[in-house]
């Protein structure tokens, strides 16, 4: 076997092991750190129907960055976190309606369509700094409004829940 073939084989083995570890992640167990997000509904990953996340679990997922100016701020900032579509796919979530609830019990329901079509993220950082509760954290659903002006609609603004604590996925 040539060096290139061995390298390719090694890379494939590592990817397979990483994928297996990713698949074995038990999101239905309580995390070791403070609980910041609960996702419930029909989830392939969790027979209990509920997945629990602390910051460490969310940070372990692939991260994305969105630079945007939400209607409630006066500057364009950089927000980072996991893409909502990637998280729902990883959980094996079934359903196209998402009910989001904030720490103050504000709740809204929206279709998952935009989060599948656009890079909507669950932001945990603003300008590379963890968002505190007083700064609309620890999680803020962030739409890429600057890159996709068509998202500047009231229906998407309502879905940009800050101080997010839970998501309920349904048909």
KAGI-V424914 format. One record per pair of residues at least 12 apart in sequence whose ideal C-beta (glycine too) atoms are under 8 Angstrom apart, sorted by the first residue. I is the first residue (numbers start at 1). J is the second residue. If there is no record, write none. Layout:
((I:J) (I:J))
This chain:
((22:90) (25:45) (25:57) (25:60) (27:39) (27:45) (27:46) (27:51) (27:52) (27:53) (27:57) (27:91) (28:45) (28:46) (28:47) (28:48) (28:50) (28:51) (28:52) (29:52) (30:52) (31:52) (31:53) (31:54) (31:56) (31:57) (32:54) (32:56) (33:54) (33:55) (33:56) (34:54) (34:55) (35:52) (35:53) (35:54) (36:53) (36:54) (36:55) (36:58) (36:138) (36:139) (36:165) (37:52) (37:53) (37:58) (37:122) (37:139) (37:164) (37:165) (37:166) (37:167) (38:50) (38:51) (38:52) (38:53) (38:165) (38:166) (38:167) (39:51) (39:53) (39:87) (39:91) (39:93) (39:166) (39:167) (39:168) (39:169) (40:166) (40:167) (40:168) (40:169) (41:93) (41:94) (41:95) (41:167) (41:168) (41:169) (41:170) (42:93) (42:94) (42:95) (42:169) (43:91) (43:92) (43:93) (43:94) (43:169) (44:91) (44:92) (44:93) (44:94) (45:90) (45:91) (45:92) (46:91) (51:91) (55:124) (55:130) (55:138) (58:81) (58:82) (58:122) (58:124) (58:139) (59:124) (61:82) (61:86) (61:87) (61:90) (62:82) (62:83) (62:86) (63:80) (63:81) (63:82) (64:80) (64:81) (64:82) (64:83) (64:119) (64:121) (65:78) (65:79) (65:80) (66:78) (66:79) (66:80) (66:119) (66:121) (66:123) (66:142) (66:143) (66:144) (66:147) (67:79) (67:144) (67:146) (67:147) (68:142) (68:143) (68:144) (68:145) (68:146) (68:147) (69:145) (69:146) (70:142) (70:143) (70:145) (70:157) (70:160) (71:157) (76:146) (77:126) (77:127) (78:126) (78:127) (78:128) (79:121) (79:123) (79:125) (79:126) (79:140) (79:142) (80:121) (80:123) (80:124) (80:125) (80:128) (81:121) (81:122) (81:123) (81:124) (81:125) (81:139) (81:142) (82:121) (82:122) (83:115) (83:119) (83:120) (83:121) (84:112) (84:115) (84:120) (84:121) (84:122) (84:141) (85:112) (85:115) (85:116) (85:120) (87:122) (88:112) (88:115) (88:169) (93:169) (94:169) (94:171) (95:112) (95:169) (95:170) (95:171) (96:111) (96:112) (96:113) (96:171) (97:109) (97:110) (97:111) (97:112) (97:169) (97:170) (97:171) (98:110) (98:111) (98:112) (98:115) (98:159) (98:167) (98:168) (98:169) (99:167) (99:168) (99:170) (100:141) (100:159) (100:161) (100:164) (100:166) (100:167) (101:161) (101:164) (101:165) (101:166) (101:167) (101:168) (102:161) (102:162) (102:163) (102:164) (102:165) (103:133) (103:163) (103:164) (103:165) (104:163) (106:161) (108:158) (108:159) (108:161) (110:155) (110:156) (110:158) (110:159) (112:169) (114:143) (114:151) (114:156) (114:159) (118:143) (118:144) (118:148) (118:151) (119:144) (120:141) (120:142) (120:143) (120:144) (121:141) (121:142) (122:139) (122:140) (122:141) (122:142) (122:164) (123:139) (123:140) (123:141) (123:142) (124:137) (124:138) (124:139) (126:140) (133:163) (136:162) (136:163) (137:162) (137:163) (138:163) (138:164) (139:162) (139:163) (139:164) (139:165) (140:160) (140:161) (140:162) (140:163) (140:164) (141:159) (141:160) (141:161) (141:162) (141:164) (142:160) (143:156) (143:159) (143:160))
